[in-house]
Amino acid sequence: MYIPEEKVSEILNTSDIVDVISESVILKKSGRNFFGLCPFHSEKTPSFSVNANKQIFHCFGCSAGGNVFSYVMKYHAITFPEAAKMLARKYNITIETKQINPAKRKQLHLKESLFRLNKTVMAVYFDGLKNSKMGETARIYLERRGISNEVIELFKLGFSPDKWETIVQVLKEQKISKSVCEQSGLILEKKQKNGYYDRFRNRIMFPIFDINMQVAGFGGRVMDDAMPKYMNSPETPVYNKSRILYGLHAAKQFCRQEGFVYIVEGYFDFLSLYQHDIKNTVASLGTALTSDHVRILKGYAARMILVFDSDAAGISAAKRSIKIFMNEGVDTRILVLPQGHDPDSYVVKHGQKAFNELALKAKTIMQFLLQVAIDTHGLSVEGRIRILEDMKQHLILIQDSALRSLYVKELAETLNIDEKAVLEKVRELYLSHPEKKFILMDGKKQDDILESDRREEQIISLMLNYPEIIDEMKNKDVLTYFYSEKLKNLAQKILSVDPDKGAFITNVMAGMENTEDQELIASYAMDDFISEQDIRKTALSIIHRIIRVRKKRENTLTTKIISAEKGCDSDLMDLLKKKQAEIQQLHDQL
Ligand code: ZN
């Protein structure tokens, strides 16, 4: 599909980036920018910023950045035309879609057909529960579990009859193509290849909605002790298990109201809590939580409370999920329910108030892990050593150094061990870690090379924000003194855009071929390091400094190499040459 240029600018002019991003990120105004938790990397304190005047976003953490198009493309993992279409729809701009590529069109059709098919099947299951004679057992079952009619209606619960060809027949009558039926995962081909049969039989059915209220798939539960107890649709073009959470379509507004979300495991946990007016809840459906899940949730709630049963399975499920949440750096609490309870049974027995009160006592991840370690090893001398061994594995994963030292302190106090000894253990493990992704000691980037890069970056920020000084840059020929080739290239591209055409930053961005460059532009455009007076003076002083430093450093380095060569100090020479190569390398990496 081709989007005409005038449509692109119409979308750019009509859309508001704050408005668009607010749909998926909670934004708070702070100074000139809005800030929120970045949807593209894990973080606890907001470094994702949006500037309404410049209509750009930039993350100071992972340096994702760009304009409204880049955001929509990146967030939804879609192409430019798809993003344009999405934004056009939002702002009631019509785009004639003529040249959509055939493969893409086929894919879109398939998805639409699958959603339609799922909706039809949902109605059949729903009717089966409400009206069929066979559905009697299911009705009694749900009643016994205390599920109200209102909840059944709201979440469109259903019943799949104990027959082999109910859905097969429905799909035949509706004349839905064989390939779409097969891809829905709702019917399976017989071994003899002479026909199909229903995947779900004699089960309570739970339609799984995506965030836009479309039926993506189904889950089914048996009503006796048959196995498997739960069965879900397989992955399909519309059902991506690593992105869909049960109930989020209904829970999202409540998550925003409350500021936190409960994450439970099962359908009945979810429905029971919902019925007891605890509506800021989603269910993971037994699939392992992924970082995508957590990132999607971050758009609706700042804190997440994982609710688990107190049995061994619950504890080990909690331990498995923890890593994902730690990596995402999100405020996570763990609520282990009292012995013998799951969320469903607890809220049914004790009610909403008791559940919410219990949740206030949910543990932080470290408190939880420490408790598990104490329960496992005990507090004898050997026990405490083992606890320390366990805990250091978790401590090195904490990226926030202030938080980490807090936990080190807490651990030292609980175990009655010297704090320094605990820290030493963590450090040892860190140093032996194969991928030192996590910086334990806050190392200083002392190299003065990076200092000069900072100035080169400032020049680029100035060019973007104050195009009127661009002529000065050209006069002084400052780009030839840049160390960083990358920044030099970027600056040259900026110079090639005519500032008189207006909307300078967006235009510069439009001229960049790759997203990496776009992101850099967004980040430099966002950099308001300068007060709005004396732009020219500031610019000149930075330009002069860049030129002076470059000349000076080249002189000293060359002098040292020459004198080393004269004195035949080969060690020193190797060292200097190495240093020179390193400097070059540093710049190549940038
Ligand atoms: Zn980020």
Residues whose N, C-alpha, C, O or C-beta is under 5 A from the ligand:
A	BS01	ZN	C38 F40 H41 C59 G61 C62 S63
